[in-house]
């Protein structure tokens, strides 16, 4: 029975990541690129980014509430502004997009749920 639940969860995560790919393509790829590599010195990469694959709460917070100021990714400093997508995207869309970026381009991190997104406050 546990394996059936695990299989259902994997299928749900796959569907969520697929939905997240659509959300990412529409809202994020113009800056972070379809490859997740970003734009050198302008927009940080998401592929291989320790924040993306680290504590899910941090990346959820960034997507929901935006980010301003300096960040260092892979030894490169970025000093820009990411918009707060939480005002334009549903919690389910944020969860799907975060799940996608945490599992795309060689990233290997777990899925996030809508409940986890709702729980992240500013």
N, C-alpha and C positions, 0 to 999 in steps of 0.2 A: 504494500500500500504506500509506503514511503517513497518508493521509486516512481509510482504514478504521480504523486504530488511533486516530486522533483522534476519529472518530465513536463508536467503542466506548468511549473514555475519557469523552466527553461523556455518553453513555448511562449509564455507570456512575456518574458524578458526579450525574446527575439522579436515579438510583435512590437513591444515598446521601443526597442532600438530602431526598428523599421520606421515607426511613426516619428521617432526622434530624428532620423535622417532627413525626413521631409521638413520638419521644423528647422533643423540646422541649415539645410539648403536655402530655405526661404529667408531666414533671419540672421544667420551667423556667417555663412560662407563668403559673403562679400568682404569681410575683414579677415577672418581666420582661414579662408580659402577652402575649397572642396577637399583638399588634401590634409587639412588640419595643420599645415606648416606655417600659417600666418604670413605676414609681410615683414621681412627683416627690418629691424629698428622702428617699426610702426605698430604692428599688431602681433602679439606673441603667439607662438605655436601652441596648439592644443595636443598635438601628437608628441608623446614622450614628456609631457609637462607634469612634473611631480604634484602640482596642486590639483590637476584634473584627476589623477589616479590616487591621490591621497584621501584625506578625510572628506567624505561626500558633502558634509555640512558646509565646508568652505566653498566648494565650487557651486553648490546650490545658492549660497548667499551672493556670490558674485553674479550669477545669472539673474537672480531675482532683483537684487538691489543695485547692481552696477559696481563699477570700480573706477576710482580716480587716483592718479598718482603713480609713483614709480613701483615697478615690479621687475624682478630679475628672473629670467627663464633661460636655462641652459647657458648661463654666463653673459647674457645680453640684457641690458637695461631697457625697459619700455616705460615711457612716461606719457600715457594717454588717458583716454576715458572710454569705458565701456558703458553703454546705456543700461538702465534698469529694465530688464525685460518682463519683470513681474507685473508691470502695469499693462502690458500688451498681450502677454501670453497667460493661459490658464496654468494652474499648478500641475495639471496633467501634462500639458505641453512642455513645461519646464522639466518635469520628471523624465519625459521621453527624450528631450534634447540632452539632458545631463547623462542619462543612461547611454545614449548614442556616443557622446564624446568620450565617455569612460571606457568604451569597448571598441572604438574605431581606430584605424591607423596604427595598430599594434599595441594600443593601450589595453591593459588587462585589469579592469576594476569592475566591481559589482554594480548591478542595477540600483536605481533609487526609485522610491515609490512616491505617489502623489501625497500620501500622508507625511512622508519625510519632508517633502517640499513645503507643505502647509505648516509644519512644525518649526521651520527656520524663520525666525523673526529678525527684524532689523535691529 
